[in-house]
Amino acid sequence: MHGRPRKAPVPEDEAASAAKAEKLRALQSQVLSNHRHKIYTEEALELSTRLVEINPECYTAWNYRKLAFEHNLTRSDSNPNSVKSILEEELRVVEIALRQNFKSYSAWHHRKWVLSKRHSSIEKELWLLEKFQSADPRNFHAWSYRRFIAALMDRSDVDELEYTQNLIDKNISNYSAWHNRSVLLSNLMKKNVEGFTEKDEVLTKEYELVREALFTDEDDQSGWFYHLWLLDQTVKAKSPLLVSSWPAHGSDLILFQDRCLDASSSPFNIFQFDSGTFPLILYFSQAVEGVNSSTVNVEYGSNLNQGLVWKPLSTYKSRAAQAWITHKIGKLTLARLLTAYDALMSSGKLVHSQEILGLYIDLMKLDPPHYQYYKNEHSVVLLQQVMSSRESLLSRCFHYRDLTSSSRGYPMCLRLNKLSLSRIGSFAKLLWVQMLDLSHNELQSIEGLEALQLLIHLSLSENKLSSFTALEPLRQLKSLKSLDISYNEIGARSIDTTRYLCSSPLSNSIGNEWEQDRILVDGVSMTNYWEAFFVLKGLNLTQLDVVGNAIADENFTLFLVRVLPTLKWLDGVQLNLF
Amino acid sequence: MGTSAEEPPSPPPPLEWDQSSSDGEEPSPSTSISFDRDRHVAYLEMMYQMLPSYYQSQEINRLTLAYFTISGLDILGALDRVDKDAVASWVLSFQAHPGDKNQLNNGQFYGFQGSRSSQFPLGCDGVLIHNLSHLASTYCALATLKTVGYNLSNVDSKSILTSMRNLQQPDGSFLPIHIGAETDLRFVYCAAAICFMLGDWNGMDREKAKEYIIKCQSYDGGFGMVPGSESHGGGTYCAVASLRLMGFMEDDILSTSGASSVIDLPLLLEWCLQRQAADGGFQGRPNKPSDTCYAFWVGAVLRILGGYKLIDGKALREFLITCQSKYGGFGKFPGELPDIYHSYYGCTAFSLLEEPGLNSLSFELGITDVAALGI
């Protein structure tokens, strides 16, 4: 149905068309009648041939032919010539069908089925395939069939590899040939076939081959995707690694409560806390499971701490997460974190980041359809560069002072504003941050921010956040006191309520909680604000800024005051205590 | 002014972030070329009333053509053109029923047949001589029934689901008919959608199906129709939609960092995004021309993953408009005559683009949200 070109009907064809339809109906009922009555004569078979020629996807006809084939084969098993002719006839019919539609699933399947019965005409198949593949090298049915025949003939992967080489030599942009090369090479390397045991050598040869492709036509995607795959084979990190932790391994931590900070103190090891407890955070290169006190050792001073309960930081109730947290109860003056279960990855110096950034900027200009994607990648690399060294981070640390009282201080603020960031990427190096300014960027999502468990003050003002759902990571920031989400795009687009209000099994996060806590404020249904409710209700915010969002109106203010009992400042205005 | 001993202490003054206002962004100009809804309704309505003679050869897939037509009208908000009761009766007439419960274990699949012409009369003992129930036809039947608002609890689900297990292969894939045919991702999808719509996963072994799907992911991130096959837009849709329906993939998974996934997500995302070509349309595979239907197959995958905002919607829309036919409907390539298949997927693509006036889609089920929820 998919690849069938059609011409516009012309008046004189109408009559011919109607006559043809009449014949088709008659043909169909005859074939089905033969099928039902198990009539497998030559005449009957010929009718079915005509049917598959008209519609190669007519599975009833192919089913009938399979039954006929087996029936006739059984009847003439003693006569080898009969067997041969039955086989060849069947293959001939498939060819007829394929000529009508060489992408017909049923036709290709029937051919496989016939050949899996008897192997006599296999050599011809390779020849046939070669003809097919020069006419259309992208036909994936033909490739799938080729793999089937190669297996049947016991043709070696090495020979097949050579075939792909021939095709690539003829036309270097043959994506299907490259694809098949990747499959064959994977097999050869996995089975340690002679000549393919040295992974480095094999990959080096492949790199040379693909480099030719890239030079011949740099716009052609084949070479690039294959190159990506080669890189993946070369650099594969099988197991997850512990990327960072807070407090950092082997660090000394200074804790303070309220006094004003000396401007020269380094923010990395200083922690302002007032609750008597603070968290320990582990950050891995990918989501992991099984972080518990038997896999992780924590030592402070000379005491080995046992029985800590680790919790995964994940927005869904899954057992795996990239960031893990535990709380140490009791006072600590110094903390040392012993090596965790996996070795620490040595942090590489970001030598090439400037080059990479330039490349992404070029890509944004040269490949406009994928602008947003490159922009995100650019943001990620830019941030990596910012975070690559202590000096770089320190240059962005800013000391806020309480203007009214010199005795009250704020923790050091990391300013990452005005960087055109559309995505953040990894938070591994930011676990120590207690005050973060991400204003004046282009963020549409804050995925991963839940790892910054020490955050007290956060500004996301002047970004492109379009819903409270995008702010979901904030739910996990139990220490958050002030939040600025002013001048975003929350509420600009209507929410698709049908997706969530009815508890669909597909959306497993919200549902039940909303039912229990639904509130009515002054007669105004809070249905419009369920997203905000879900995100905000567990937080202990004292300060919130929402001005400049479409959702911020009087009703919303009423709602906020109810949902955030600890709130003291809203949009810079002091709230009266009720 | 009395003593202030009882006055609550004033709260600390608010934190003053540096709030300089920035320049507002200019809104993008709305496209002037329009989606010709009325003409598409007329085209589909015509197909609903009577299929042109050149569709005779597709007779065996009549149920599928009906699904395209009726679901298409639903997306366009024109379901009033359809006689829902008549459609429901017609669809139900294709269901193959076992003689008695014992027959459910005879290895046959008792679902829906694709057309009257593949439906054999009952034998004199009331039993089907040839049962040609097909998974794809069953999917289309259930989807169509849901679209016209038929309550699926009235359908004999037990027969369908119990016998559907006979179609699942040891490697997790599915045959579409018990008499034998090719097995590939299309039928895994049909099976998953059928179980989902009937609200019962006893019809298949989800774990095995998941294993099969994982084996279909190719080195470049997309999914081929069978393990080892080249990545393909249609195969990728079947894989991702199946995983989502079966509950192996979370909602909006790309927005959740650290979410573990059974498949390679970043590579998949990259592959899907690269399917948008310079002309704005989507191709089914690298180095192939852009084709209307892949705007749905690949676009829906991006929607399911939560990465749809990364495409160039404006360019896609412009490409699709060039495939829009002045006779109503959509063709495969720009300027081509329309056909039902591409007309349906053209409409779904515009629904993905949130074209005003079109009903929203359940991306993983291939019917409107309203139909999926059974409201």
Interface residues (C-beta under 8 A of the other chain):
Chain A: M1 H2 G3 R4 P5 R6 K7 A8 P9 S17 A18 K20 A21 L24 R25 Q28 S29 L32 H35 R36 I54 N55 E57 C58 Y59 T60 W62 N63 K66 Y105 S106 W108 H109 W113 R138 F140 W143 S144 R147 S173 Y175 S176 H179 N180 S182 V183 S186 D220 Q221 S222 F225 L228 W229 D232 Q286 A287 E289 L313 S314 T315 Y316 S318 A320 A321 Q322 A323 P368 P369 H370 Y371 Q372 Y373 N376 Y400 D402 L403 T404 R408 Y410 N417 D437 S439 H440 Q444 S445 E447 G448 H457 S459 S461 E462 A470 S482 D484 S486 Y487 D496 T498 R499 C502 S504 P505 L506 S507 N508 S509 T542 Q543 D545 K568 W569 G572 Q574 L577
Chain B: P8 S10 P11 P12 P13 P14 L15 E16 W17 D18 Q19 S21 S22 P52 S53 Y54 Q56 S57 Q58 E59 I60 N61 T64 S117 S118 F120 I129 H130 L132 H134 I177 I179 G180 A181 E182 D184 S218 Y219 D220 G224 M225 V226 G228 S229 E230 S231 H232 R244 G247 E250 D251 S255 T256 S257 G258 A259 S260 L267 L273 Q274 Q276 A277 A278 G280 R285 P286 N287 K288 C293 K309 L310 I311 D312 A315 K332 E336 L337 D339 Y341 S360 E364 D369 V370 L373
